[in-house]
Amino acid sequence: MSNSTAENLVSLRTEIPANVQLIAVSKTKPVSAIQEAYSAGQRAFGENKVQEMEEKYAALPKDIHWHLIGHLQTNKVKYIAEFVHMIHAVDSLKLLQEIDKQAKKHNRVIPCLLQFHIAEEETKFGLDFHEAEELLQSREFIELQNIEIAGLMGMATFTDNEEQIADEFRNLNNYFHIIKSHYFKFNPEFRHLSMGMSSDYKIAIAEGSTMVRIGSTLFGTR
Ligand SMILES: *Cc1c(COP(=O)(O)O)cnc(C)c1O
């Protein structure tokens, strides 16, 4: 990609509707790349490693919103609880309980997205609908006070088959609406549907995404 990050940001903004938030995925990219996007007005950045996020948080302006988008290990929550803006890939009660515990120490409520497994690929990450319902109905979940479920997140299969990608995002959007109506009907904080990356964000937006996580289209290939 020969364009600058600032130029890529301008063209991405013309493609992304105003009701969809762009999370600039800066993993593996240097602080200088984030600074360039920041100067062009970008404030939401996504990282998938705790240590890398901590280092970048320390080096960069404090009005940046840091989104942890990758799998989070329970023993690392304590390092980001003070500043993380949103945790996208939550898929167990155990992790939610730890986020709650660490958030409490900082007198915060941390917004979390439940990760759903929608792709055909085998992975140990992500909930199915039944597991999500079990979690949301559990007494342990209901007792948590320092986390807030702000919506759902998912990743489509890595394939050229756009019909399949669209189907998977449509499934996630259906889960979003069912879970909203069953568990969060009167909770305006449950409103985010984090789906879509560089290769499939246009499909995701057509299928109802409210948050796209875009790395390589913005910063160049990793
Ligand atoms: C790396 C990553 C992205 C961004 O991927 P690109 O293809 O570079 O846009 C989005 N979401 C998650 C969870 C990621 O790990």
The ligand as a Tripos MOL2 file, in Angstrom:
@<TRIPOS>MOLECULE
LIG
   15    15     1     0     0
SMALL
NO_CHARGES

@<TRIPOS>ATOM
      1 C1         -5.7780   -8.1860   13.5480 C.3       1 LIG1
      2 C2         -7.2160   -8.1310   13.8630 C.ar      1 LIG1
      3 C3         -8.0970   -7.3000   13.1290 C.ar      1 LIG1
      4 C4         -7.6610   -6.4550   11.9610 C.3       1 LIG1
      5 O1         -7.2670   -7.2480   10.8710 O.3       1 LIG1
      6 P1         -6.9460   -6.5940    9.4400 P.3       1 LIG1
      7 O2         -7.1630   -7.7190    8.4930 O.co2     1 LIG1
      8 O3         -5.5270   -6.1370    9.4880 O.co2     1 LIG1
      9 O4         -7.8810   -5.4790    9.2180 O.co2     1 LIG1
     10 C5         -9.4300   -7.2780   13.5080 C.ar      1 LIG1
     11 N1         -9.8900   -8.0090   14.5330 N.ar      1 LIG1
     12 C6         -9.0880   -8.8150   15.2640 C.ar      1 LIG1
     13 C7         -9.6710   -9.5960   16.3720 C.3       1 LIG1
     14 C8         -7.7350   -8.9000   14.9460 C.ar      1 LIG1
     15 O5         -6.9510   -9.7140   15.6780 O.3       1 LIG1
@<TRIPOS>BOND
     1     1     2 1
     2     2     3 ar
     3     2    14 ar
     4     3     4 1
     5     3    10 ar
     6     4     5 1
     7     5     6 1
     8     6     7 2
     9     6     8 1
    10     6     9 1
    11    10    11 ar
    12    11    12 ar
    13    12    13 1
    14    12    14 ar
    15    14    15 1
@<TRIPOS>SUBSTRUCTURE
     1 LIG1         1 GROUP 0 **** ****
